[in-house]
Amino acid sequence: MYAQQMSNMQLCETLYYNRASNQTRVAIGAEFNRRGLNKRWCDKEYKKFYVEKVVDGLLSRKEQAPTEPAATIQPAI
């Protein structure tokens, strides 16, 4: 994927967080600068993205937690 077609987060991950890419760091850096991005923005968005992922994972796990079966009342014999 060309640097011009990458999202801001993809540019950040490629430049700072070791995301694999077939584009040169120069091309990615040029696009990064053209969009006016900076490391502080990348760090903030990176943390926000992964915090959201963790929270979503915890919420879905809580929703999927099995409920305890209700006690069935047996008739007296």
C-alpha positions as CSV (number, residue, x, y, z in Angstrom):
1,M,0.0,0.0,0.0
2,Y,1.3,3.4,-0.9
3,A,1.9,5.9,1.9
4,Q,-0.7,8.3,0.4
5,Q,-3.3,5.6,0.8
6,M,-2.5,4.8,4.4
7,S,-4.5,6.0,7.3
8,N,-2.9,8.3,9.9
9,M,-2.6,5.4,12.3
10,Q,-1.0,3.2,9.7
11,L,1.6,5.8,9.1
12,C,2.3,6.2,12.8
13,E,2.5,2.4,13.3
14,T,4.9,2.1,10.4
15,L,7.1,5.0,11.4
16,Y,7.2,4.5,15.2
17,Y,5.8,1.1,16.1
18,N,7.5,-1.3,13.7
19,R,4.6,-2.1,11.4
20,A,5.7,-3.9,8.3
21,S,5.4,-2.1,5.0
22,N,6.8,-2.3,1.5
23,Q,7.2,1.5,1.3
24,T,10.4,3.2,2.3
25,R,10.6,5.1,5.5
26,V,11.4,8.2,3.5
27,A,8.1,7.9,1.6
28,I,6.2,7.3,4.8
29,G,8.0,10.1,6.6
30,A,7.2,12.5,3.8
31,E,3.5,11.7,3.9
32,F,3.5,11.9,7.7
33,N,5.0,15.4,7.5
34,R,2.7,16.5,4.6
35,R,-0.3,15.6,6.9
36,G,1.1,17.5,9.8
37,L,1.3,14.6,12.1
38,N,3.6,14.3,15.1
39,K,4.8,11.7,17.6
40,R,2.7,13.1,20.4
41,W,-0.5,12.6,18.3
42,C,0.6,9.1,17.4
43,D,1.3,8.2,21.0
44,K,-2.1,9.5,22.1
45,E,-4.1,7.7,19.4
46,Y,-2.1,4.5,19.8
47,K,-2.9,4.4,23.5
48,K,-6.5,5.3,22.9
49,F,-6.9,2.6,20.3
50,Y,-5.5,-0.2,22.4
51,V,-7.3,0.9,25.6
52,E,-10.5,0.7,23.6
53,K,-9.6,-2.7,22.3
54,V,-8.9,-4.0,25.9
55,V,-12.2,-2.5,27.2
56,D,-14.2,-3.9,24.3
57,G,-12.6,-7.3,24.9
58,L,-13.4,-7.2,28.6
59,L,-17.0,-6.2,27.9
60,S,-17.6,-8.9,25.3
61,R,-16.1,-11.5,27.7
62,K,-18.4,-10.3,30.4
63,E,-21.4,-10.5,28.1
64,Q,-20.5,-14.1,27.1
65,A,-20.0,-15.2,30.7
66,P,-22.2,-18.2,31.3
67,T,-25.0,-17.6,33.7
68,E,-25.6,-20.0,36.5
69,P,-28.5,-22.3,35.8
70,A,-31.5,-21.7,37.9
71,A,-32.3,-24.3,40.5
72,T,-35.1,-26.6,39.4
73,I,-37.7,-27.5,42.0
74,Q,-38.4,-31.3,42.1
75,P,-41.8,-32.4,43.2
76,A,-41.8,-34.3,46.5
77,I,-42.5,-38.0,46.0
